[in-house]
């Protein structure tokens, strides 16, 4: 497997994020292309060449492009807009030598219903388009259990919508062990996020304080928080179980560090990179 870093996690802009990732010894970079520096409408041929050169000159490749517009695919009218916007992100990714665009589609209902069929129609259109250009949209795990998402993907009738596996999201949002979810989703995984965290409701009775944030579970829960992202190894993802299970699926792609909180992201990402490298060596990943 290979080490990746989310460029935005450094909070320094794209070029400096790439440079920091390279300095940490990463193999790849993931970056947002929904707005900002890499928004498709601003990416002329010259800017695409410049962006690819920034990545390649630092010895990296794009592990994935993030194409999440934050809307999901529940609304037929909005779907007309965001399905097309998603296709343009995929077109851009392919031009930048990247075949994976990660996204969120919203929470897939367990039972068949109108909402689920609306989501299915949009995702089938995305899947067929991705198939046509030899790439994939990768749905991030977390809003629903692995079995529910796998059955939904099975129903699309096309292979172009797959999975960006985030073990922490499963722990934090639906209380599912990632190794359990892999039993259903392993065949769909084309990219992963290396992230850790806890579901706070399961931790309220613990007296200890957690992570560099050093806030008590009960206090956070009282503020309405449902989960807390933590540095790798400090949350409830058991990487000694999860990573061998991921390897057993045949996955050999990127473990991309995503750090969305914390006051010192560079230090957290550096520790995360060391953590991942230790696990890669331990399990011959």
N, C-alpha and C positions, 0 to 999 in steps of 0.2 A: 504494500500500500504506500501511498504518498502523502506528504504533509502539505496542507493548504492553509491559507489564512484569508479571512474576510477583510478586504481592503478597508471598508468603513469602520471596522473595529478599532483601528488606530486613531480615528477622528482627526486625520491630518491631510485629507484630500487624497486623490487617486495616486498621483505620482509618488508622493512620500510614503503612502501606504504600501505601494509596490516595493519601494526601496527598503522599508523596514522589514517587510516579509522576507525579502532576499537576504537581508543581514541576519535574520534568524535561522536561515538555512532551509526555508520552505521550498517546495517544488512548484507550488501553484498559488494562484490568487483568485478569489471570487469578488465580483464587484456588482453594484447596482446599476441597472440601465433603464430605470423607469423615469428618472428625472436627473437633474444635476449634470455632472461632467460627461456622462456617457449616454444621455438621453438620445434615442434614435433620431429624433428630428434635428439634432444638432451635429450628428456624426456624418460629416462629409467624407468623401473618399480619402482626402488628405488627413483628416482627424482619425479615421480608422487606422490608417498606416502608422500615424504617430503613436496611437494608443498601443497597437500591437508591438511596435518597436520598444516602447517603454517596458512592456512586460518581458519581451524576449531578450532585450539587452541586459536585463537583470537576472537572466537565467531561469525565468519562470514561464509558465503557460497559464491560461485561464482554466481553472478547475471547473468553473461554472459562472454563468451570469445570472443575477437575480432580476426576475421580471415580475415581482409582486407589486401590484397596484393598490393593494389593500382593500379591495372591494368584494372578493369572492365572486361566485358566478350564480347568484340566486335570482337576479332580476333580468328578465328577458331583454328589456330595453337597454339596460346598462351593459349586458353581455355583448350586444352588437358593437359597442364601443371598445370594451376591454378585451374581447377575443381578438379583434383586429390589432389593438395595441400590443397584445401579447405576441402575435405573429410577427410584428415589426421588431420586437426585441429578439425573437428567435432568428430572424433574418440577420440582424446585426451580429448576434453571437456567432453565427456560421461564418460571417465575413471576418471575424476576429479569431478564427480557427478554434472555436468552442462549440461543442455539440450538446450542451446541457444548459437549460434555463430553468432555474428553480422558481417556485411560486407557491402561494396559498390559494386554495379554491374555496375555502369556507368549510364548515363542518358538514360532513356527509351524514344525512339521517340514516339511522339503522333500518327503518322500514321504508318500503316503497311509498312515495307520495309525490305530489306535484313539484315540490321544491327539488326533490332528488332527480326527477326527470329533467327539469330545467338545467340543473348542474350537469347531468349526463349529456344532454345535447351539446352544451358548450364545450365540455371536455372531449367529447367525441370529435368535434370539429377541430379542436387543437391537436388531438392525437393524430388525426388523418393528415393535418398540415405538417406536423413534425415528421411523420413517416415519409412524406413527400420530399423532404429536404435532408433526410438521413440524420435527424437530430431528435431531441426529446425535451418535453416539458417535465419537470420533476416536482411532484407535489410534496410539500414538507409535511412530515408526520406531526401528530400532536392533538389536533382537535377531536379526533375520534380514535377508537381502538384499531389496531392493525388489521384485524379480521374484517371489519366494516369497510375500511379503505380498500383492502385487497379485493373484496367482492365487487365493489364499485368499479375498480379498474378492470376486473375481469369482464364486466358487462359492457365495456366501451367498444369492443370489437376492433380495436386498433392498438398498436403497441407504443404509440408516440407519447403517451402520458405515463410517466413512471414515478419513481419515488426519490426524494431527497430525505434521507433517513436522519432524523434528529432525536437521539436517545433521550435527551433532557426534556424535550417537549412532551414525550410520552409519559415520563415520570411526573412532570409538573402539572400537566393538564388533565390527563385521564388515568393516572395511577396505574400505568401498564409497564411491566418490565420490558425493556427493549429487546431482550433475547426472545421473549414470548412473541412480540410483534413480528420479529424476523421470520418466525415460522410461516407466516402468511405473506409477508412482504418481501422476503429475501430475493425472489426472482425479479422484482421490479426495481431494486436499488441501483441507481446510477451515480449517486453522489451522497455524501454524508456531512453532517456538521458535528464537530467535536465540542460538546457543551455539557454542562452539568447543572444540577439544581435539585430543589426539593419542593414537594407539595406541602404547603404550610399546615393544612388541617391535620395532616398525619404527624406533625411535629409539635403540636401545641403543648403536649404533656411533658416534653423534654425541657429540662431546666437550662440546658447549655445554650450558649450563643453561637451563631454560625457565621463562618466566612469572614472576610476582611471587613464586611459591612457591620459586623458585631451588633446585630439587632436581634432581640428576642423574638421567637416565633409568635408568641401570644400577642406581643405588641404590634407586629406586622399584620397579623390576622385581624386584630381590632381595627386597624386602619383600612380594612377591606381587601388586603392583599391575599391572593390565593396561592401564589407560588413565589419562589425566589431563585433566580439564577446565581450560581456560585462558581468559583474557579474549579477547574478540572480536579477531580479527586476529593472535593469537599462536599459534594452532593450525594444523591442516592443512586446515581448511575454506577453500577459495578462493572468497571471497565475490564476487570479480569474475567468476567463472564461474558459481557457483551461483545468484546472484540474477537475472541475465538469463535463466537456464534456468527458474527459478521463474516469472518474468514471462511467459515464452513459453507456459507451460501455461494462461495466462488467470487465474491466481490474483491476487486484488487485496485480500487480507485482511490480517491482522495478522502482523507480525514481532515476536514476544513474547520479550523478554529473560528468560532464565532463568539465574541464577547460583547454583549449589548449593554452591560452595566459596569459599575466600578469606577473609582476615581483615578486609577492608574492603569489604563488599558494596555500600554506597552509592556509594563512589568507583568501583568496578568497573562498576556499572550506569550511572553517569553517563558514563563513558568509552564504554561500549557504546552508549548512546543517541546520542552524538555520532558514533560509528563508523557506526551504521545510518543516521543522517540524511545523512551524507556519501555513503553508497552509494546511498541513495534519490535524492539529487540527481544523482549521477553517471549513474545508469541510468534516470532519469525514472520511478521506481517510484511 
